[in-house]
Amino acid sequence: MPKQKTHKGMQKRFKVTASGKAKHRKAFRGHILGKKSGNRKRHLRQDGIITGPRAAVIRDALRPGM
């Protein structure tokens, strides 16, 4: 059997927490910020959290490097 490799694209975008959830940076924060409200931009600053089966898929893709 060949070794399972870490998915490098996911490695750059996700971190796995101690409880097994996946953290990621939220989208729509890069540019064109003038028309977005402060409230909206403040909420975009916080990391997004993924739980459940989708987090398990991310964990499996990052497994060798974890």
C-alpha positions as CSV (number, residue, x, y, z in Angstrom):
1,M,0.0,0.0,0.0
2,P,1.3,3.5,-0.8
3,K,1.5,6.0,2.0
4,Q,-1.4,8.5,2.5
5,K,-0.2,12.1,1.8
6,T,-1.2,15.3,3.4
7,H,-3.5,17.4,1.1
8,K,-1.3,20.5,0.7
9,G,-4.2,22.8,-0.3
10,M,-6.2,21.9,2.8
11,Q,-3.1,22.2,5.0
12,K,-2.8,25.9,4.0
13,R,-6.5,26.6,4.7
14,F,-7.5,24.5,7.7
15,K,-6.2,23.9,11.3
16,V,-7.7,21.0,13.3
17,T,-8.5,21.9,17.0
18,A,-7.9,19.6,19.9
19,S,-11.6,18.5,19.9
20,G,-11.4,17.5,16.2
21,K,-13.2,20.5,14.7
22,A,-11.7,22.3,11.7
23,K,-10.9,26.1,11.8
24,H,-10.7,28.2,8.7
25,R,-10.4,31.9,7.7
26,K,-13.7,33.4,6.4
27,A,-14.1,34.6,2.9
28,F,-15.0,38.1,1.6
29,R,-12.4,39.8,3.7
30,G,-9.7,40.5,1.1
31,H,-10.8,43.6,-0.8
32,I,-13.8,45.9,-1.6
33,L,-14.3,46.5,2.2
34,G,-15.7,50.0,1.9
35,K,-19.3,48.9,1.1
36,K,-19.4,46.3,3.9
37,S,-20.6,47.4,7.3
38,G,-18.3,47.4,10.3
39,N,-20.6,44.8,11.9
40,R,-20.2,42.5,8.9
41,K,-16.4,42.9,8.8
42,R,-16.1,42.3,12.5
43,H,-17.9,39.0,12.2
44,L,-15.7,38.0,9.2
45,R,-12.6,38.5,11.4
46,Q,-13.5,35.5,13.5
47,D,-12.4,32.0,12.3
48,G,-15.1,29.7,10.9
49,I,-15.6,26.4,12.6
50,I,-16.6,23.2,10.8
51,T,-18.0,20.2,12.8
52,G,-19.4,16.8,12.1
53,P,-18.8,14.7,8.9
54,R,-17.3,17.6,6.9
55,A,-14.7,18.1,9.7
56,A,-13.9,14.3,9.5
57,V,-13.2,14.6,5.8
58,I,-10.8,17.5,6.5
59,R,-9.1,15.5,9.3
60,D,-8.6,12.5,7.0
61,A,-7.0,14.7,4.3
62,L,-4.6,16.2,6.9
63,R,-4.0,13.0,8.8
64,P,-0.3,12.2,8.1
65,G,0.9,15.7,9.1
66,M,-1.3,16.0,12.2
